[in-house]
């Protein structure tokens, strides 16, 4: 076996190995993207207290570090 035969076998093995790993990665990513349950929607409002029959709601924006409070009285 000459050097060129050795290098040809080495390159062929590397190409086959990379092709197999690429195929495995693509199949694995395709299987991970199928999420059977959608994520639960999150609310920005939370009832934190009661005041004279009304709800005290805390509102926050997820991108800001501030809270706002609203007094909600259903009629």
N, C-alpha and C positions, 0 to 999 in steps of 0.2 A: 504494500500500500504506500503510495507516494504522499507527499505533503499536500498536493492539490486535492487528492481524494479525501484526506483527513479534513481539510478546510471546507470542502463541499459538504461533507456530512455534518460538520459543526454548524455551518450556516443553515442548512436544511433543518436541523434540530432546533436551532434558535427561532427560525421563522415559524415552524410548526408549534413550538411552545408559546410564542407570542400570539399566534392566531387562536390557539385554544384558550389562553387567558383572556383575550379580548372577547371571545364568544361567551365565556363564562361570566365576565363582567356585565355584558349587555343583557344576558338572560337574568342575572341576579338583580340588576337595576329595574328591569321590566317587572319582575315579581314584587319588588318592594313598593312600586308606585300604586299598586292596587290595594287601596285602603277600604275595607268593607264598611266600616262605620265612619260617617262624617264627624268631624270634631264638634263638640258641644259649643254653641255660640255663647260668648261671654257678654255679660251685661256690664255697663259702666256705672249702674246704679246699685246701691245696697242700702237696705233699711237698717239704720243704726240705732234708732230710738223711737219712742212714742211720746207725743205731747198732746194732751187734751183730745184724744181720739184721732189725732193725725199722725202720719208717719214722717219721720225725719229721714230724708234720703241723702246719702253721700254720693256725689258724682265725681268721677275722676277721668281724666284723659290718660290713656296708657303711655303716651309719649311725653307727658309733662308731670312734674312732681308737685302737683297742687290738687287740693280737694275743694269742692264747692258743696254747700248744703242747701237743701230745698225742703220746705215744709209742705207736704202733700196731704190735703184734706179731701177725701172723696165725699160727694154729696149724695 
